[in-house]
């Protein structure tokens, strides 16, 4: 079947200049005219078929929003959103597949509901030979830096990205933030870097000419030189979870910043496995608990972790308790309540500077609900970056696999209910820490966990 993502008629205008016929030949002219007519007809039919597919998927999406979502319009006016949808429906007639994808992502991003989003299926599910640019970038106080890459680009790891394609980093960031479904700018800072290395998204936004084009970067190296590098997309059999939580690039030969520099990053900051970690620092009379999820992966139990925690508190000298939620993207919020209830039995720890919670841009969903509980029911002090989620938020969908739009090639995630663990009218976009510690590339290059050190040093 004849299919084209776009039907650029200007390509047909110069058709005669590309055909091996003499312009003064009557027979050739007749043949050319016939071929042009056939191509125009096929192009029109292909575009109409494509338009029908886009429109059918978009109408299905709109029905899902109306029938399946819960409090999805609590942060954006429905009438305005309907106008935005109608505009997309009209404009989709002239859009390519990738352009429709990113436009749909932008439409959902307006809702500022982190549990509702549009995900391109090949990004998430492994095994499809999905192509990525094998580098990993991260936003720091000092700018956007490369923190990992395939070994062929290892010379650029630790470098500051100053230009992406023909655009500045700020211009590219603006385009990507507009399609990110984060609930605030900190949640977007966590999500945008993986949009930044996925070719279909960059092509849909016009950052790349098409998804087969290389990604051209201008990178400022540590010696001060500005280097230009072309990164080619490569197949990666894993999904997002196989590289992103580990601060790696989508490559089986990924080289991370600490590996390049030959330093040891503290486990408190960068390790995401095991999902729960408990450590008693005897010389500081401090108990450190790291919770990377609020659910039980295979062979792990958060209940057992809590039991071990309280046994240490009862048997040893514990003057300070640090709870680290910086890498916690959520889970089951009911796994948070047992900790809050039990803490009341230890008033010596439920004091300012005794109970310390580390928070960051990845702290989201049930982990943000946990923060709300701790803020409301304890005397905890919070250190780190603002949370990636709101204190009052929606509930993620239990439906798996989620509904899909087959022709556009995306999955539709829509939130259901609404949870409130503070004042129901609390409309904060994030939970701000008591002590702000912003991510710094300087700390990463030194292997320093400044938020953890700040917590240890509190008196």
N, C-alpha and C positions, 0 to 999 in steps of 0.2 A: 504494500500500500504506500502511495506517495504521501510523505509527511514532512513538514518543515516546521521548526519552532517559530520562524518568522518568514514573511514573504516580502523581502526587500525588492520592490519593483525597480529600484535604481540599478540593481544588478542586471536586469533584463535590458536596460537601455543600451548597454555596451556589448550586447550579445554578439552583434555582427563583427565586432572587432576581434572577438576571440574565436570565431569559426574559420576554418580553412577554405573559404570561398572567396572568389574575386568579387569585388563590389559592383563591377560593371556587367556581371553575368546575369541575364534575365532569368535563366533557370535557377541559378543560385539564389537570386532575390526571392523567387517564388518559394523555394524550399525554406529559406530563412523565415519568410513571413508565416508559412505554415507552422514551422517549429515554434516560433514566438507565440502564435495563437494557442497551440497545444499546451505550451508551458504555462501561459496565463490561466487557461482553464483549469489545469491540474493544480496550479498554485491556489486558485480561488477555492476549488473543492477541498484541498488540503487544509486551508485556513478555516473554512467553514466547519469542517469536521473537528478541527482542533478547538475552535471557539465553543462548539457544542460540548466538548469534553470538559473544558475549563468551566464553563457556565454550570454544567451539571454538578461538578464537584463543589463549586462555590455555593450553589443552592443547597446541596446536602450539608455543607458546613453550617450554613445559616440555620437550617432546621435543627441541627445538633445543638447549636448554641441556645436556641429557644427552648428546646425540649429536655436537654440533658444537664444543663449547667445549673448551679445554685445561685450564690451571691456574686456572680461574676461581674456585675455592673456597679459594685459598691464604690469604685474609684473613678468611674467614667460614665458620663451621661449616655443612656441608651439611645436617645434620639440622634445625638451627634454620631454615635457609633454606627447607627443604621445608615446615616448619610454617607459615612466613610465606606461602608460595605457596598452601597449602591454605586458609588463612584468606582470602586474596584471592579464591580460586575461589568460596568460599561467599558472600562479601560482594558479589561482582560482580553477583549477581542484582538488587540494589537500586541499582546504580551507573549514572550517566550515562556517556556515551562519554568525556568529558573526565576524569571521576573515575577511570575504569578506566585511562586513559592515565597519569595522574600516579601512581596506585598501582603500576602496573607499573614506572614510572621509579624509584620509591622502592625497589621490590623489588630491582632491579638495582644501585641505588646502595649498598645494604648491602654489596655485594661489594668495594667500594673498588678496582675495577679500571677504570682510565680507558679501556681499550680495549674495554670492554663497556658497552653503553648502549642505551637506547630513545630513538629520535628520531622526533618527529612529522614525517611526510614533508614537509608543506607548509612547515615551518620551513627545511628544508635546500635543497630543490630549487626554483629560481626558475621564474617563468612561470605560477604558479597564481593570481595575484592575491591572495596571502596577505596578511592584514591584521596589521599591527604597530602598536604605539603608537610614533609617530615621535620618540622621545627616546632618549638613551643615558645610562646611569648607570654609575658606577664607584666601587669601594670604595677609600677612602684612609685614612690614619692618623687623619684627623680625622672620618671618617664617610662616608656615601654622598652623592655629588654628581652633578649633571647636567653632562656634559661635551660634549654635542651634542644638537641637536633640529632639527625642522623650523623654518623661519624664523618661523612664527607663534608659536612658544613660545620664541624666542631670548632674551627678557627673563629667562628662568629658568635659562639656561645659566650655570654657575658657582655656582648655588645649592645649598645643602645640603638634602637630602630628609629631613624629620623624620617624615612620616606618609604611608602608602600606603593609600588607602581608609580603613577604620575602624581600621586596625592600625598599630602603631609599626613603624619600620624593622627593629628587632630581631626582632619577631614574624614579619614577612614573610620576613626573611632566614632564620630558623629553618625555616620551611616549605619554602623553596626549596632550602636546603642539604640537606634530607632527600631530595630527589629528584635531586640533582646527582650525576653519576657520577665526580666527581673523585677522585683517589687520596689527596688530603689537603685541608686547608682552604684552602690557597693556590690549588690547582687549581680548587676550588669558587668561590673569589673571582673567578676569571677567567670561569667559565661562568655563574654565577647571574645576572649582569646581563642576559644575553639571554633567560633564562627570565622575567625580571621585566617584559619589555615584549611578551610574547606572550600575547594574550587567552585562548586555550584552556587554557593552563597555569594562569593566574591564576583562571579560572573553575573548573577542576578542583580547585583547592586551597581554594575558597571565599573567595578574596580579592576576586573580583568576583562579582556575583550571577549573571551569565552572560557569554558572550564578546562580546556586543554592547554591554555597559555601558562607559561611559567610565572611564578611570583617573583617580582623584582624588588629587592630591598636595598636601601642605603643604610649602612650600619656604621656607627661610630665605635671604633674599637678602643680598648683600654689605653693604647699608646697614642690616642688622639687622631689617628688617621680615619678618613671616611671612605669606606669600601662599598662597592656595588656587587651584589650577589644575586644570581638567578637560581631560584629553588624550583625544582621540577616535582610535580605531584607523583606520588608512588602508591602502589596498592598496599593496603594494610588490612590484614585479615581480622584484626581485633576490633572491638567497639570502643566507644568513648571511655567506658570504665576500665578498659585494659591499659590505658596510658595516662588518663588525665589526672586521676587522684594521686598518682605517683610522681607528678611534676615531670613527666617524661614527654618525649615527642612520639608521634605515631610511627614508630620504626622499630624493627627488631634489633637495630644497631644504634639505639638512642644513647647519646652521651649527655649526662646531666651536668649542671654547673659545678656541683661539688666534686664530681668525678674528674672533670677537666682540671680543676684547681688542686686536686689531691687533698681535699680537706674532709673532715667528718662532720656532717650536719647533726645537730642534737636531735635525738629521737622525739623529744617533746614537740618539736616544730614540724618536722617533715614526714615522719613515719605514719602511714595510715594502716599498717598491719602490724600486730593483730588489731581487731576492731576495738578492743578494750585493753587498757594498759594501766597497771597499778604499780606504784613505786614509792617506797618509804625512804626518805632522805634523813637518815638518823642524825647526822651532824647538824642538820637544820631543824630537826623536830617537825618536819613537813611531810605530809602525805599528798602525793600527786596522783590524780585519776584522769586518764584521757579516755573520752568516749567519742569515737569516730562515727558511730551510728547509734540509733535508739531502737534497734531491732536485733534479733539474734541470727547472725549468719550461721552456716553449718559449723558444728563443733564449738560453738561459743555461747555463753549465757550471761546476759547482763545481770540477772538475778544472782548468779554465783559471784559475779564481780562485786556487787553491792555487799553481799554477805562477807566476802573477804575484806572489803573496805572497813566495815564496822568492827570486825574482829581485830584489825590492826588498831583502830581508834581506841578500843577497849583495853587492849593489852600493852600498848606502847605509848610513849610520850608523843602526842601529836598536838603541836601548838598551832599548826596552820594546815588548812585543807585547800588544795588547788584543784579545781575542776576545769578541764580543758575541752571546750566545745568548738574550737576553731576549724576543725576539719569535719564537723558533723553537719551533714546535709539533711538529716531528719530520720524518720522511721515511725515508730509507734509512740505517741506522746504519753500513753498510759505507762510506759516504762520510765517516765520521769517522776511520777508521783511517789513511788516508794522511797526514793532518795529524799524528797522534800519532807515526807512524813517522819522518816527515821531521824532526820537531822534535828528535829525538835527535842529529841532525847539527849542531845549533846549541846546544851546552851553555851558551853565554853567555846565551841567552834562557830556558833551562829552569831558572830560578831564582826563588825567592820575590821578589815585587815586580817581577820582570821579565816574567813571564808572568801576565797577569791575565784572568780570565774573568768577564763580567757575566752574571748569572742573574736570573730573575724568575718570577712566577706562571704565565706562559704557557709556560715552558720545560718541554717534555713529550716523552714517547715517545723517539724516536731522539735527540733533543736531550739528554734526561736521561741516556741511555746514553753520549752523548759526554761529559757531565760526569763520569760514573763512570770512563770511560777516563782523562780528564785527572787526576782525583783519584788514581787508582791508579798511573798511569805517568809522571806529571810532577810538578813542584813548583809548580804553578799556585796562585794565591790567588784566591778567589772573592768577588765583591762584588755586592750587590743584595738581593733578596728570596729566600726559600726557593723551591726549584723546585716546579713544579706536578705533577711525577711522582716516583715512587720510583726509587732507584738500581737495584734489581732489579725487573723488571716483566714483564708479559706482552707478547705480540706481537699487533698488530692483525690483523684478518681481511683476507685478500686478496680476498675475495668481493665482487664488485660487479656489479649492485646487491645489497645485502644482503637476506636473507630479510625478508618483510613479513607483518604481520598485517592483512589487508585490511579487516576490519570495524572494528577499533579504529583503523586508519589510522596505523600506526607501522612503522618499520623496526627490525630487531633486529641489533645489532652484538655479536658474541661473540669474545673473544680466543682465540688458539690456543696457541702455545707459550709458553715462559718464557725470558727472557734474564737472564743474571747477569754483571755486569762488575766486581763487587767480591766480597767474601766471599759465597758462596751463602746463608749464614745472615743476611746483612745485612737486617734487617727495618725499616729506617728508612722513614718515610712520605715523607720529602722530603730533599733535600740542603741543609743549612743553609749559608749563606755565611760566610766568615771575617769579613767586614765587612758588617754588616746596614745596608741603606739602604731604608727603607720608603717606599712611594709617598705623596707629600704633595701635597695640593691647592695648597698654597702654592708649591711648586716648579713645578707645572704653570702656575699663573697668572703666574709670573715667567719662564717659559720656561727653567727650569734643569734640567739633567740631572745630578742630584747624584751618582749612582753613577758616571757617566762622569768627572765632575770629581774624584771620590775616586780613581779609577784613575790619572788623569793626575798627581795630586799625590803619589802614593806614591813614596818614595825608597828 
